[in-house]
């Protein structure tokens, strides 16, 4: 499942996601293995990141259990891939909800740097 999480991170970074964090919840929660938390600089970018992730994974017929509208204005988009749950926040919403603090006991997964092409 870590491979799926890293693939999601790569797709999110293609859409310029910021402050990407993977939390390992395997020892803390039964509902998923990993949380991915990331920021967007605008509501439009948050939606674009969600769409980019979905499009990338749908190439291999991997679908999110949650539906995302292309014009979501909540500032918090959730994509649920069962073992990996992605939280895409417009920056002010991320600060307000502070999931990293809420899940502070979770281990942060090191995200490998992509090599320049």
N, C-alpha and C positions, 0 to 999 in steps of 0.2 A: 504493500500500500504506500510505502514511502516513494516508490517510483511514480505513482499517480500524483502524489503531492508535489513532487519535484517537476513533473510535467505541467501541472497547473501553475506553479510558480513561473515557469518559463513562458507560458502563454500570457500570464498577467504582466510580466515584465516587457513583453512585446508591445503591450498597450501602455507602457510607461508607469506601471504601478509603483508606488513608493512604500518605503518602510515595511517590506514584506517579512513576515515572521511565520514560522511553522512551529506549532506547539504539539508536543507528543503527549497525548492524553491516554495512552494505552493503560497506564497504571492508575488513572484517576477517574475514568468514565467508561461506561459500558456502551454508550450510544455511538461512538466513533473512535477512530485511532488518532486522527490528526485534525487540528484546526489550522487553517491558513488565515491569517489576518493581514490585510493590506489597506493602504490608503490611496485615494484618488484626489486630485486637486479640484474637481468639480463634479456635480451630479452627472453631467454628460459623460465625463471620463469614467465614472463608476459604472455606468451602464455599458460603455464600450468595453471595459475590462471584462465584465460579466459575459457579454456577447462573444468576445474573443476566446475566452476560456471554453464556453459552450461549443463554439464552432470547431475549435481544435479537438476537443474530446469526441464530438459527434462523428469525426472522420473514422473513428474506431468503434462507433455505435455505443459510446459511453454517454449516458444521459443523466442529467441532474434530476433528482426527485422533486425539486422546486422549480416552478416556472418563473421566469424573469421577464417583466415587461420592458420594452425598449425605452420607455419614458418614465421609469420609476423615479419618483422625486423624494423618496423617504431618506436618502442619504445612507442607507444600509441595505445592501443586497446580499442575500444568502444563497449559495449554491450547495446543495446537499448531494454528495456522491457516496452516501452511506458510510464508508470508512473515512472519508475526508470531507470536512465541511469548510467551505470557503466563506469568509466574511469580508466583503468589500465595502469599505467605509469612505464616505466623503469626510475629509479630515476632521471637521468640527464634531461629527458624530462619533468618530473613533475616540476622540478625547473624552467625550461625554460618557460613553459606555465602558470604556477602559477594560476590554476583555482580557488583555494581558495581565492586568492587576487582579481581576476576578479569578483567573486561572493561573495565579502566580506560582503555584506548586508544580506546574507543568514544565518539563524540560524543553528548552528551545533547541530545535534541530538546526544544525549548521547547514546553510544553503551554499552549495559549491558555486564558485564564480564561473561564469561561462567564458570560454576561451574566445578571443577575438578571431574572426574568420579571415 
